[in-house]
Amino acid sequence: MFKVKYGDDYLTDYVKFTKIERGVASENTLTTEENSSEGVEIVNVKRGPKEIPMSFHVIDGLDVNFVRRKLAQILSSTVSKKLNFSDEPNYYYNAILTGKFEYTDNGFEADGSFTLFVSDGAAHRTDRITLNSSNSGGANGSITKNTDGTVRIKIINNGTKPAYPRIDITNNQENGYLSLAHVSGGFAMGKITEADGIDVQKSEYFYNSESNIPFSKFTDAVGVANPQNNLLATNGKLEFQTDGLRLKDKGTVGSNQGVAGGMKVMTLPADSNGHVGAVNFYSYFNIFAWAGAFGQTGVLQVLFTDISDKLVAGYGITKGDMSGNNASMKCWVGGNNPREYASKNFISNNGEGNGAGNMNNISFNEKTGHSDFVKTGDKLEFYWKGARIPCYIPELKTVEIAKVYIYIGQYVQSNKFMTNLSLRNIWFRKDQVSVWRDVPNRYAKNSKFSIDSYYGTISINGVSSANEKINGAKFLVFPPGESEIILSPSSWVTIAPDVEISWEENIL
């Protein structure tokens, strides 16, 4: 049975359509200028909106007055709604009523008509098209990896309007540069001149918990003073559970301590010169902070210290709200004046909104959690909502980070611990190591680029990285039909990256 759905309602529950004019395409508006010889020259073509006139007969046996009121309720929208036809199950239009709604009845039967206005003149797919290695060579195109590290990608946009893709690229080898050559323009990020092996200040990756799932290289620090605040007891235990490090046993507290918890520590491995400690340091970590009910509390810290356990900097989550759902991201700094440097409040939901506005937990929910910390001499940077909060501590310029502490605890005055408070992943590296050796490049092996043409965004490993785009580079747009992308990494890359591309297919 043919069905028509508008928004959440099926119009065909009330009427039988006798005529629907979807048309072939929306109208073109041409801009022309006089030709010096004959006729005119077309300067510009603009695709216009379209209208879908629809005529109907009320289904026999239904009360015509009820149907009249019901159709008025459904169609009288001030915003566009999705319009679906059952003979085009994979597409929808964004449509709104325009003009007069005709309705004629004799008390027993009724006929009528109305017109729906489609502002963009196009039908959109209900799902996204995806092209990857699994379906390469099918209806959506192909991906061919070459031995020189490049990738040739054929895109088949079966829509009749341009599409704005999301391109996900995973490096199978260290890399310093990426370019995408396409008929719509050229996109590039990184540094084309980056070399693979020269005498440079290099970075060295020390640890990644993804290859050490139980976090076993971190050792228990039971009873050791918390480097940020000794009022946080450390007699408990942390343990890998389900998704990351969580509080297993909060332990005991001293008479003046307000938080009970556990702590682990890891001393940085020696670099390639045999030295322990990093003046210039980077750490990525993934935090999950979602309270399952109002009033749940908890503390999570990632702390960086010198070899003597003196605080250099720290990043964490605190939720001391014992009645509501307010939480904070905290930044701590050491030096001559150890203190809390920044605090950013958020609602510890799961990022679903519920009226939280700009307090919505878009940073530490089930799907995200991406955070990082950078030390470059006396400059400390803490990631928050797509940017980094900078701080300059002159006395820390030559101080080396030598240990990483992880602390999770619970306020002693609360008996409701946060349902989800965990450190899901952490990795770190030392920057500017002076050696002659293979250079750990700008983009590590297994790092992932996400380039979204619709939103105009770039992220690396989930962290917003707009400054990586080279000036003048353009986000790609797929025209209807076939087109080709040539992906090129750094010239010395020999293992081509993995590619997955998705887009919304639109038709006129």
C-alpha positions in Angstrom: 0.0 0.0 0.0 1.3 3.4 -1.0 2.0 5.6 2.1 2.9 9.2 2.6 4.5 10.3 5.9 4.8 14.0 7.0 6.8 14.5 10.2 5.6 11.8 12.6 2.2 11.3 10.9 1.0 9.2 8.0 -1.3 11.3 5.8 -2.4 8.1 4.1 -4.1 7.1 7.3 -6.8 9.7 6.5 -6.7 10.2 2.7 -6.1 8.5 -0.6 -4.0 10.6 -2.8 -5.3 10.9 -6.4 -2.4 13.0 -7.7 1.1 13.8 -6.5 3.3 16.0 -8.7 6.9 15.4 -7.5 8.2 16.6 -10.8 11.6 15.9 -12.4 13.7 18.6 -10.9 13.5 22.1 -9.5 13.7 25.1 -11.8 17.0 26.7 -12.9 17.5 30.5 -12.6 19.9 31.7 -15.2 22.1 34.8 -15.1 23.1 35.8 -18.6 24.9 38.6 -20.4 24.7 39.8 -24.0 27.0 38.1 -26.4 29.0 40.3 -28.8 27.8 38.3 -31.8 24.5 36.5 -31.2 22.2 35.5 -28.3 23.4 35.6 -24.7 26.1 33.9 -22.7 25.1 32.0 -19.5 27.1 33.4 -16.6 25.6 31.5 -13.7 23.0 28.8 -13.0 21.2 28.7 -9.7 19.0 25.7 -8.7 15.8 26.9 -7.2 13.3 25.3 -4.7 10.5 23.0 -5.8 6.8 22.5 -5.0 4.9 19.2 -4.7 1.1 19.7 -5.3 -1.0 16.9 -3.9 -4.7 16.1 -4.5 -6.6 13.6 -2.3 -9.9 12.0 -1.5 -10.8 11.3 2.1 -10.9 7.5 2.8 -14.4 6.2 2.6 -16.1 5.7 6.0 -14.0 8.4 7.9 -15.7 11.4 9.4 -14.9 14.2 6.9 -14.9 16.9 9.7 -12.4 14.9 11.8 -10.1 14.4 8.8 -10.3 18.2 8.0 -9.2 19.1 11.5 -6.6 16.4 11.6 -5.0 17.5 8.3 -5.0 21.1 9.5 -3.2 20.0 12.7 -0.6 18.0 10.8 0.1 20.5 8.0 0.0 23.7 10.0 3.7 23.6 10.9 5.9 26.7 11.0 9.0 24.7 10.3 9.9 22.2 7.6 9.2 18.5 8.4 10.5 15.4 6.7 8.2 14.2 3.9 8.6 10.5 2.9 6.9 8.5 0.1 6.8 4.7 0.5 7.9 4.2 -3.2 11.1 6.1 -2.3 11.9 4.5 1.0 15.5 5.7 1.2 14.8 9.4 0.6 13.0 12.3 2.3 12.3 15.9 1.5 12.4 18.8 3.9 8.9 20.4 3.2 6.4 22.9 4.5 2.9 23.9 3.5 2.6 26.8 1.0 -0.4 28.5 -0.4 -4.1 27.5 0.2 -5.3 24.2 1.6 -8.3 23.3 -0.4 -11.0 21.1 1.2 -14.5 20.4 -0.2 -17.0 18.1 1.4 -20.8 17.3 1.3 -20.9 15.9 4.8 -20.1 12.4 3.8 -17.3 12.6 1.2 -14.5 15.1 0.8 -11.8 16.0 -1.7 -9.0 18.4 -1.4 -5.5 19.5 -2.3 -2.5 21.3 -0.9 1.1 22.1 -2.0 4.3 21.4 0.0 7.3 23.6 -0.6 10.8 22.1 -0.6 13.2 25.0 0.0 16.4 23.2 -1.3 14.6 21.5 -4.1 16.2 18.1 -3.2 15.5 14.7 -1.7 17.9 13.4 0.9 18.9 9.9 1.7 17.7 8.6 5.0 21.2 7.0 5.6 24.8 7.9 4.8 26.7 6.3 2.0 29.9 4.7 3.2 32.9 3.6 1.1 35.7 1.6 2.7 37.9 -1.3 2.0 35.1 -3.8 2.8 32.8 -2.5 0.0 35.4 -1.2 -2.4 34.6 -1.9 -6.0 30.8 -1.7 -5.5 28.2 0.9 -6.3 29.8 3.7 -4.3 33.3 3.5 -5.8 36.7 2.0 -5.1 39.8 2.4 -3.0 43.1 1.4 -4.4 46.3 1.4 -2.2 49.6 1.9 -4.0 53.1 0.7 -3.0 54.3 4.3 -2.9 52.0 5.1 0.0 49.4 6.9 -2.1 45.7 6.0 -2.4 43.6 6.3 -5.5 39.9 6.7 -4.7 37.0 6.6 -7.1 33.8 8.2 -5.8 30.4 7.5 -7.3 27.9 10.0 -6.1 24.6 8.5 -7.3 22.8 11.6 -6.2 22.0 14.6 -8.5 23.3 17.2 -6.2 26.8 17.8 -4.7 27.7 15.9 -1.5 29.8 17.0 1.5 31.9 14.1 2.7 33.4 13.0 6.0 36.8 11.4 5.3 38.4 9.3 8.0 42.1 8.3 7.4 44.1 6.0 9.7 47.9 6.2 9.3 49.6 2.8 9.0 53.0 4.4 9.3 54.3 7.6 10.8 53.4 10.5 8.6 54.0 14.3 8.5 51.7 15.4 5.6 48.5 14.7 3.8 47.1 16.0 0.6 43.8 15.2 -1.2 43.6 16.2 -4.9 40.1 16.3 -6.3 38.2 18.1 -9.1 36.6 20.4 -6.4 40.0 21.5 -5.2 43.0 20.5 -3.1 43.0 19.8 0.6 46.3 19.6 2.6 47.4 19.4 6.2 50.7 19.0 8.0 54.1 19.9 6.7 55.2 18.8 3.2 58.9 19.3 4.0 58.9 17.1 7.1 61.7 14.5 6.8 61.8 11.0 8.2 65.3 10.9 9.5 67.5 14.0 10.1 69.3 15.6 12.9 66.3 17.2 14.7 64.7 17.8 18.1 62.5 14.7 18.0 59.6 13.4 20.0 59.5 10.0 21.7 56.4 8.1 22.6 56.7 6.5 26.0 53.4 4.7 26.8 50.0 3.9 25.5 47.5 2.1 27.7 45.7 0.6 24.6 48.7 -1.8 24.4 48.7 -2.3 28.1 45.0 -2.8 28.8 45.2 -3.5 32.6 47.4 -0.4 33.0 49.9 -2.8 34.6 52.9 -0.4 34.0 51.3 1.9 36.5 52.0 0.7 40.0 49.9 1.1 43.1 50.8 4.2 45.3 49.0 3.2 48.5 49.5 5.6 51.3 51.7 7.9 49.1 50.8 11.6 49.5 48.6 12.9 46.7 50.9 15.4 44.9 48.2 17.9 44.4 46.5 17.8 47.8 47.4 15.6 50.7 43.9 15.9 52.0 43.0 13.3 49.4 43.6 9.9 51.0 45.3 7.2 48.9 44.7 4.0 50.9 42.2 2.6 48.4 42.7 0.7 45.1 42.3 1.4 41.4 41.6 -1.5 39.0 40.9 -1.9 35.3 37.1 -2.6 35.0 35.2 -2.8 31.7 36.4 0.3 30.0 39.4 1.7 32.0 40.8 2.4 35.4 38.0 2.7 38.0 37.8 3.0 41.8 37.8 -0.6 43.2 38.1 0.2 46.9 38.1 3.7 48.4 40.1 2.6 51.4 40.4 4.5 54.7 41.0 8.2 55.4 42.8 10.2 58.0 40.9 12.5 60.5 41.4 15.6 58.4 41.1 14.1 54.9 37.9 14.7 52.8 38.3 12.3 49.9 39.0 8.6 50.1 40.5 6.9 47.0 43.3 5.0 45.3 46.3 6.2 43.3 48.7 4.7 40.7 52.0 6.1 39.4 54.3 5.5 36.5 57.9 6.9 36.2 58.6 7.9 32.6 60.9 5.5 30.8 64.4 6.8 29.8 64.5 8.4 26.4 66.9 7.3 23.6 69.7 9.2 25.3 69.1 7.3 28.6 67.7 10.3 30.3 64.5 10.3 32.5 62.4 13.4 32.6 60.9 15.8 30.0 60.9 19.6 30.0 58.7 19.4 26.9 55.9 16.9 27.3 52.6 15.8 25.8 49.9 13.5 27.2 46.5 12.5 25.7 43.9 10.9 28.0 40.3 9.9 27.7 38.0 10.5 30.7 34.5 9.2 31.2 32.5 11.3 33.7 28.7 10.6 33.8 26.7 10.6 37.0 23.9 8.1 36.7 21.8 10.0 39.3 21.6 13.4 41.0 23.8 13.7 44.0 26.5 11.3 42.9 30.1 12.5 43.6 33.7 11.7 42.8 37.2 13.0 42.0 39.5 11.9 39.1 43.0 13.4 38.5 45.8 13.0 36.0 48.8 14.5 37.7 52.3 15.2 36.4 55.2 15.6 38.8 59.0 16.0 38.8 61.2 13.1 40.0 60.7 14.2 43.6 56.9 14.0 43.3 56.5 17.8 43.3 53.5 18.8 41.3 54.1 20.4 37.9 50.5 20.3 36.5 47.3 18.3 36.8 44.0 17.8 35.0 40.9 16.4 36.5 37.2 16.1 37.2 35.5 17.0 40.5 31.9 16.5 41.4 31.2 17.5 45.0 27.5 18.4 44.3 25.6 16.0 46.6 22.1 17.0 45.4 22.4 18.0 41.8 24.4 17.2 38.7 27.0 19.9 38.6 30.6 19.0 38.0 33.9 20.8 37.0 36.9 20.2 34.9 39.9 21.4 36.9 43.4 22.5 35.9 46.2 22.6 38.6 49.7 24.1 38.3 52.8 23.8 40.5 55.8 26.0 40.8 56.3 28.7 43.5 52.6 29.1 44.0 50.8 25.7 43.6 47.1 26.4 42.9 44.0 25.6 40.9 44.5 27.6 37.7 41.2 27.0 35.9 37.8 25.5 36.5 35.1 24.9 33.9 31.7 23.8 35.0 29.5 21.3 33.2 26.5 19.1 33.8 27.6 15.5 34.3 25.0 13.9 32.0 25.9 11.7 29.0 25.9 14.6 26.5 22.3 14.1 25.6 21.3 17.7 26.3 18.1 17.8 28.3 18.2 21.6 28.5 21.8 21.8 29.8 22.7 24.3 27.1 26.4 25.2 27.0 26.8 23.2 30.2 26.0 20.0 28.3 28.6 17.3 28.9 30.1 17.2 25.4 33.6 16.6 26.7 33.5 13.5 28.9 30.5 11.5 27.9 30.2 7.9 26.7 31.1 8.7 23.1 33.9 11.3 23.6 36.3 12.0 26.5 39.2 13.2 24.5 41.5 15.5 26.4 45.2 16.4 26.5 47.9 18.4 28.3 51.0 20.0 26.8 54.2 21.4 28.5 56.5 23.4 26.4 59.1 25.0 28.7 57.2 27.4 30.9 54.0 27.1 28.9 51.3 24.7 30.1 48.2 24.0 28.1 45.0 22.2 29.1 42.4 21.0 26.5 38.8 22.1 26.9 36.0 22.1 24.3 38.1 22.3 21.1 40.9 24.6 22.3 43.6 24.7 24.9 43.8 26.9 28.1 47.3 28.4 28.2 49.3 29.2 31.4 52.8 30.5 31.8 54.8 29.6 34.9 58.4 30.9 34.5 59.9 28.9 37.3 58.8 25.7 35.6 60.7 26.4 32.4 63.4 23.9 33.0 61.6 21.6 35.4 61.2 18.1 34.0 58.1 15.9 34.2 59.3 12.5 35.4 56.1 10.8 36.8 52.5 10.5 36.0 49.9 9.9 38.7 46.3 8.7 38.4 43.9 9.3 41.3 40.2 8.4 41.7 38.4 9.0 44.9 35.1 9.6 46.7 34.1 12.4 49.1 33.8 11.0 52.5 30.6 12.8 53.3 28.8 11.2 50.3 27.6 7.6 50.0 26.7 7.9 46.3 29.7 7.5 44.0 29.5 8.4 40.3 28.2 5.6 38.1 30.8 6.3 35.5 34.1 7.8 36.5 37.0 6.2 34.7 40.2 6.9 32.8 39.7 4.9 29.6 43.0 5.6 27.9 46.3 7.5 28.4 49.4 8.0 26.4 52.3 10.4 26.6 55.5 11.4 24.8 58.6 13.5 25.3 59.1 16.3 22.8 62.3 18.0 21.5 64.7 15.1 22.2 68.1 15.9 20.6 69.2 12.8 18.7 70.1 11.7 15.2 67.7 9.0 14.5 64.4 8.2 12.8 62.1 11.1 13.6 58.7 10.3 15.2 56.7 12.3 12.9 53.9 14.8 13.2 51.3 12.1 12.9 52.0 8.8 14.8 51.3 5.3 13.4 47.6 4.5 14.0 46.7 8.2 14.4 43.3 9.0 12.8 42.4 12.1 10.8 38.7 13.1 10.5 38.0 15.7 7.9 34.4 16.8 7.7 33.5 19.0 4.7 29.9 19.7 5.8 31.0 21.2 9.1 34.4 22.4 7.9 36.3 20.7 10.8 39.5 18.6 11.3 40.3 16.4 14.2 43.2 14.2 15.1 42.5 11.3 17.4 39.3 13.1 18.3 41.0 16.4 19.3 40.0 19.4 17.3 43.0 20.4 15.1 41.9 23.2 12.7 45.4 24.7 12.8 46.8 21.6 10.9 45.1 22.7 7.7 47.5 24.4 5.2 46.4 28.0 4.2 44.4 27.9 1.0 43.4 24.3 1.3 39.8 23.5 0.5 37.4 21.0 1.9 36.2 18.5 -0.8 32.8 18.5 -2.4 31.6 15.5 -4.5 29.8 16.5 -7.7 27.1 14.1 -9.0 28.5 11.1 -10.9 32.1 9.8 -10.8 35.1 11.7 -9.5 38.5 10.8 -8.3 40.7 11.6 -5.2 44.4 11.1 -5.1 45.6 10.8 -1.5 49.3 11.5 -0.9 51.1 11.2 2.5 54.7 12.3 3.1 57.0 11.3 0.3 58.8 8.7 2.4 55.7 6.8 3.5 55.5 3.4 1.9 52.5 1.9 3.7 49.3 3.5 2.4 46.8 4.6 5.1 43.3 3.1 5.6 40.5 5.3 4.3 36.7 5.4 5.0 34.5 8.0 3.4 30.8 8.7 4.1 28.4 11.2 2.6 24.7 12.1 2.4 23.4 11.4 -1.1 20.9 14.0 -2.3 18.7 14.0 -5.4 16.7 16.7 -7.2 
